[in-house]
Amino acid sequence: MSMSVKKRVHVIKRTDGWVVKKEGADRASRKYDTKQEAVESTKSYRQKGHDIVIHKKDGTIEKWAKS
């Protein structure tokens, strides 16, 4: 079996809202109207051992929550 690799999940601002996107994915997993909703939705990823990277509106990193 291959060794499990930790993944990162990003909360990113888009013109029409906030999205949750797994690192390396072509498309966002889901879109939310508010940043708070997007951040709340990442709890299940944290429980699975993913790092959560929350970005500011300008794209810079606001918070990096390591699992």
C-alpha positions as CSV (number, residue, x, y, z in Angstrom):
1,M,0.0,0.0,0.0
2,S,1.1,3.5,-0.7
3,M,1.8,5.9,2.1
4,S,-0.9,8.4,2.8
5,V,0.0,12.0,1.7
6,K,-1.5,14.9,3.7
7,K,-3.6,17.2,1.5
8,R,-4.4,20.9,1.9
9,V,-7.8,22.4,1.5
10,H,-8.0,26.1,0.6
11,V,-10.7,28.7,1.3
12,I,-10.4,31.2,-1.6
13,K,-12.3,34.4,-2.6
14,R,-13.9,34.4,-6.0
15,T,-15.9,37.2,-7.7
16,D,-19.2,35.4,-6.9
17,G,-18.4,34.2,-3.3
18,W,-16.0,32.0,-1.4
19,V,-14.9,28.5,-2.5
20,V,-13.4,25.4,-0.8
21,K,-10.8,23.8,-3.1
22,K,-8.6,20.8,-2.5
23,E,-5.0,21.5,-3.4
24,G,-4.2,20.1,-6.9
25,A,-7.9,19.9,-7.9
26,D,-9.0,21.5,-11.2
27,R,-12.3,22.7,-9.7
28,A,-13.6,23.9,-6.4
29,S,-15.5,21.4,-4.2
30,R,-18.2,23.9,-3.3
31,K,-19.1,27.6,-3.4
32,Y,-20.4,29.7,-0.5
33,D,-21.9,33.1,-0.1
34,T,-19.8,34.0,2.9
35,K,-16.3,33.3,4.1
36,Q,-17.6,32.0,7.4
37,E,-19.8,29.4,5.7
38,A,-16.8,28.2,3.7
39,V,-14.5,28.0,6.7
40,E,-17.2,26.1,8.7
41,S,-17.5,23.6,5.9
42,T,-13.8,22.6,6.2
43,K,-14.3,21.0,9.6
44,S,-14.8,17.5,8.1
45,Y,-11.6,17.9,6.2
46,R,-9.7,18.7,9.4
47,Q,-11.2,15.6,11.0
48,K,-9.7,13.6,8.1
49,G,-6.3,15.0,8.7
50,H,-6.1,17.8,6.0
51,D,-4.4,21.1,6.6
52,I,-6.8,24.1,6.0
53,V,-5.4,27.2,4.4
54,I,-7.6,30.3,4.7
55,H,-6.9,33.1,2.3
56,K,-7.8,36.8,2.5
57,K,-9.7,38.6,-0.2
58,D,-6.4,39.6,-1.9
59,G,-5.2,36.0,-2.0
60,T,-2.6,36.1,0.7
61,I,-2.7,33.6,3.5
62,E,-4.6,34.6,6.6
63,K,-4.4,31.4,8.6
64,W,-2.8,28.0,8.1
65,A,-4.5,25.4,10.3
66,K,-2.3,22.3,10.4
67,S,-4.0,19.0,11.4
